[in-house]
Amino acid sequence: MFFRPQRMNPSLQALNDFVNDFNLRRPNGIIAFTAKIQFNTGQTAESEVQVITSDNVGAIYFLNIPDYELPDMFSVKKNVFEYVPQQCLKIESGDHRITVMPVL
């Protein structure tokens, strides 16, 4: 039987690259940080962010954004993530465009 390794979801790869390049994973394995969030609606907020990743699952949570009637969680399975090296993570979700920039 021939086994072909699965390729990582490009959005999950982008999320992992973002976490790794900004060194966002804490020693205990938790990925939590403060970020500036920009929305395509023109609104900007600073929020605590938590990321959950595993071999084939990835999600980002905005823990305390104001109520802009926008989702506060985005998964790599239902959204498009793009990492701009050493700048930001971009998320496209239907009509929503979100940019995440860690506050270091």
C-alpha positions as CSV (number, residue, x, y, z in Angstrom):
1,M,0.0,0.0,0.0
2,F,1.3,3.4,-1.0
3,F,1.0,6.2,1.6
4,R,0.9,9.7,0.4
5,P,1.4,12.3,3.1
6,Q,-1.3,14.9,3.3
7,R,-0.5,18.4,2.6
8,M,-1.2,20.9,5.3
9,N,-4.2,23.2,4.7
10,P,-2.7,26.5,3.4
11,S,-4.7,28.5,6.0
12,L,-3.4,26.3,8.8
13,Q,0.1,26.7,7.5
14,A,-0.3,30.5,7.4
15,L,-1.6,30.5,11.0
16,N,1.3,28.3,12.2
17,D,3.8,30.5,10.4
18,F,2.3,33.6,12.0
19,V,2.6,32.0,15.5
20,N,6.1,30.8,14.9
21,D,7.6,33.9,13.3
22,F,6.2,36.2,16.1
23,N,7.2,33.6,18.8
24,L,3.6,33.7,20.2
25,R,3.6,30.3,21.8
26,R,4.2,30.5,25.6
27,P,6.4,27.9,27.4
28,N,3.3,26.1,28.6
29,G,2.1,25.7,25.0
30,I,-0.7,28.3,25.2
31,I,-0.9,30.8,22.3
32,A,-2.3,34.0,23.7
33,F,-1.3,37.6,23.0
34,T,-2.5,41.2,22.6
35,A,-3.1,42.3,19.0
36,K,-4.3,45.3,17.1
37,I,-7.3,44.1,15.0
38,Q,-8.4,46.0,11.9
39,F,-11.7,45.3,10.2
40,N,-12.7,46.1,6.6
41,T,-15.5,48.1,8.2
42,G,-12.9,50.7,9.1
43,Q,-13.0,49.9,12.8
44,T,-9.9,49.0,14.8
45,A,-9.7,47.4,18.2
46,E,-7.0,46.1,20.5
47,S,-7.9,42.6,21.8
48,E,-6.5,39.7,23.7
49,V,-6.2,36.9,21.1
50,Q,-6.0,33.1,21.6
51,V,-5.0,30.6,19.0
52,I,-5.7,26.9,19.0
53,T,-3.8,24.6,16.6
54,S,-3.2,20.9,16.1
55,D,-2.3,18.7,13.1
56,N,-5.4,19.6,11.1
57,V,-7.3,22.1,13.2
58,G,-6.7,25.8,13.7
59,A,-8.8,28.7,15.0
60,I,-8.2,32.2,16.3
61,Y,-10.4,33.8,18.9
62,F,-10.7,37.5,19.7
63,L,-11.5,37.6,23.4
64,N,-12.6,41.2,24.0
65,I,-13.4,43.1,20.8
66,P,-16.2,45.6,21.0
67,D,-19.5,44.5,19.6
68,Y,-19.1,45.3,15.9
69,E,-21.6,42.6,14.9
70,L,-18.7,40.6,13.6
71,P,-17.7,37.0,14.5
72,D,-15.1,36.7,17.3
73,M,-13.8,33.3,16.1
74,F,-12.4,32.2,12.8
75,S,-11.4,28.7,11.8
76,V,-9.0,27.6,9.1
77,K,-11.5,25.2,7.7
78,K,-14.1,27.9,6.9
79,N,-12.0,31.0,6.3
80,V,-8.9,32.0,4.3
81,F,-5.8,32.9,6.3
82,E,-2.9,34.6,4.7
83,Y,0.4,35.5,6.6
84,V,2.4,38.5,5.5
85,P,5.8,37.7,7.0
86,Q,6.8,39.8,10.0
87,Q,3.7,42.1,9.5
88,C,0.3,40.6,10.0
89,L,-2.2,37.7,9.6
90,K,-5.0,38.4,7.2
91,I,-8.3,36.6,7.5
92,E,-11.0,36.6,4.8
93,S,-14.4,35.3,5.9
94,G,-17.2,36.0,3.4
95,D,-17.7,39.8,3.5
96,H,-15.3,40.2,6.4
97,R,-11.6,41.1,6.0
98,I,-9.6,41.2,9.3
99,T,-6.0,42.0,9.8
100,V,-4.2,40.9,13.1
101,M,-1.0,42.5,14.2
102,P,0.6,41.5,17.5
103,V,1.3,44.2,19.9
104,L,4.9,43.4,21.0
